[in-house]
């Protein structure tokens, strides 16, 4: 687990400044703690999603490697689980984290909006969200390809079974005419 410190420095003579690991303000407003907590919570949640997506990308890479060798060993159950994980990432990012939502105070107070925007940019919330969004779309595309390949494979097996059944039927008909 990584531990990081983020400081809120109050200096009556200072101008508002956001740095990598601190915020300098000249006086504390009611909204400061709320916004800092919100941004930090969103950042931590994004980090968890980023780690989980990277793990899933590694698993999919293994499947792609098998696919390069001409083998497709993925069950419908595993494909469904993979798809649900990807959809869960998308859902959590938008709904659970409420990444795209701003706290109410931001809509009512211009200074709070500036504070929120500066912190969002510092923690790169929008950029990280876009990367997660791109990765989930890529993962969904890959699972869609796996799904269509699996369906094609099943379709080919079914066609061969039908052909074999027709051949058996023809052979039985010929044998019946020859023997009777």
Helices and strands as residue ranges (DSSP letters): E 7-10, E 17-18, E 22-25, H 30-68, H 76-91, I 92-96, H 104-108, H 110-122, H 125-179
